[in-house]
Amino acid sequence: MQATGISALLSLWETACRTVAAGEGPFTIVDYGSSQGRNSMPPMRVAIKALRLRSGPSVPIEVVHTDLPTNDFSALFEALSSSPDSYMNEASDVFPSAIGRSYFEPLFPPQRVDLGWSTWSLQWMSTGMIEAPDHILAGMSATPAVVSAVKRQQAKDWERFLVLRSREMRPGGKLVAGFTARTADITGWEWLLGELWSALCDMRTDGWLSQREQTRITIPIAIRTLDEIRKPFLEGEDFADLELEHLDLVRLADPCWEQFERNGDALAFAKRHTAMMQAWCEPTIASLIEPSRNPAAFVAELFNRFERRLVEGPRPHEPYMAAVVLSKRA
Ligand SMILES: C[S@@+](CC[C@H](N)C(=O)[O-])C[C@H]1O[C@@H](n2cnc3c(N)ncnc32)[C@H](O)[C@@H]1O
């Protein structure tokens, strides 16, 4: 699913790499929220190729992957050195490195970055302090106090991210981002996250956790509308010297649905979606469970129940992604 969204962004990224107002190099490309880098390989390859076409085959390019200090950076460097998909394969004068610090903090000295890339990360809030009593995702709660706390936090986080990135970008630099977004009415996550919440409610009914513990299990994600993303740039104004060059909402097709329609294998379909969900939210959920409850056994039970629910009523999962291109005023 993540790779599908990234493919949808690649042509915007390629254009940004071709048109970025940069000097003759060396160039600095930053991958904000890289995780273990598996999905960073295609966009970094595209950027290296585009910059080399512009500035010659041996212009030095540094690629900096950033993520939280808890990220598995060893896996990232392992992938860079041995994955068949690594952008380092047959590359010369490309210098990868990493920073383990939140992008809600400054990461570089002023005017250092030519190109920024960030996918499937900016929906995470900077804080896990907001608890929702009625949903597993903070941004899908219907409790008025939670809704307004989430909206305040996501607006603050977006502005902070923009101000910090603007300081780090060279004049004429560009940043391309793709992250979870929504229409005014739907998020596209109603089915999967609704089933996960229902599985958690069933566990509570069966005595696995208390009401208080259930409320604590809130994934700190907020899903923005395009108006919320556009808000700092109201009336076409720049914000923090950044121009909003492009903003649109992309609805992603479910990569597993076509296969399900062909073979009707509901269990295989459910297993793929369960694995996809576990990859992005299981560690967060496990971290919110009391150690005395055996978090590993708890999340295993939760995702077993979730998978069974998906088998009973498969449907396509078609979430939205905001595609954003920003440029720093020259
Ligand atoms: C779903 S992964 C996306 C990874 C990759 N960019 C991709 O497109 O597949 C989200 C990543 O964002 C990181 N992340 C979340 N909040 C962050 C923050 N404040 N600063 C840096 N990274 C953050 C997470 O640690 C995680 O590795």
The ligand as a MOL file (V3000), in Angstrom:
LIG
                    3D

  0  0  0     0  0            999 V3000
M  V30 BEGIN CTAB
M  V30 COUNTS 27 29 0 0 0
M  V30 BEGIN ATOM
M  V30 1 C 4.9240 4.2320 7.9970 0
M  V30 2 S 6.6150 4.6370 8.1770 0 CHG=1
M  V30 3 C 7.0100 5.2600 6.5760 0
M  V30 4 C 8.3730 4.8690 6.1520 0
M  V30 5 C 8.7610 5.2650 4.7410 0
M  V30 6 N 8.9350 6.6870 4.6140 0
M  V30 7 C 7.7570 4.7540 3.7310 0
M  V30 8 O 7.2030 5.5660 2.9770 0
M  V30 9 O 7.5250 3.5400 3.6790 0 CHG=-1
M  V30 10 C 6.5570 6.1260 9.1550 0
M  V30 11 C 7.9180 6.4920 9.7020 0
M  V30 12 O 7.8570 7.8330 10.1860 0
M  V30 13 C 8.6450 7.8870 11.3470 0
M  V30 14 N 8.2790 9.0590 12.1360 0
M  V30 15 C 7.1170 9.2960 12.7910 0
M  V30 16 N 7.1870 10.4590 13.4540 0
M  V30 17 C 8.4210 10.9760 13.2010 0
M  V30 18 C 9.0950 12.1560 13.6150 0
M  V30 19 N 8.5010 13.0300 14.4340 0
M  V30 20 N 10.3590 12.3660 13.1820 0
M  V30 21 C 10.9580 11.4650 12.3630 0
M  V30 22 N 10.3620 10.3340 11.9300 0
M  V30 23 C 9.1170 10.0870 12.3520 0
M  V30 24 C 8.3500 6.5750 12.0440 0
M  V30 25 O 9.3310 6.2790 13.0180 0
M  V30 26 C 8.3490 5.6130 10.8720 0
M  V30 27 O 9.6140 5.0640 10.6300 0
M  V30 END ATOM
M  V30 BEGIN BOND
M  V30 1 1 1 2
M  V30 2 1 2 3
M  V30 3 1 2 10
M  V30 4 1 3 4
M  V30 5 1 4 5
M  V30 6 1 5 6
M  V30 7 1 5 7
M  V30 8 2 7 8
M  V30 9 1 7 9
M  V30 10 1 10 11
M  V30 11 1 11 12
M  V30 12 1 11 26
M  V30 13 1 12 13
M  V30 14 1 13 14
M  V30 15 1 13 24
M  V30 16 1 14 15
M  V30 17 1 14 23
M  V30 18 2 15 16
M  V30 19 1 16 17
M  V30 20 1 17 18
M  V30 21 2 17 23
M  V30 22 1 18 19
M  V30 23 2 18 20
M  V30 24 1 20 21
M  V30 25 2 21 22
M  V30 26 1 22 23
M  V30 27 1 24 25
M  V30 28 1 24 26
M  V30 29 1 26 27
M  V30 END BOND
M  V30 END CTAB
M  END
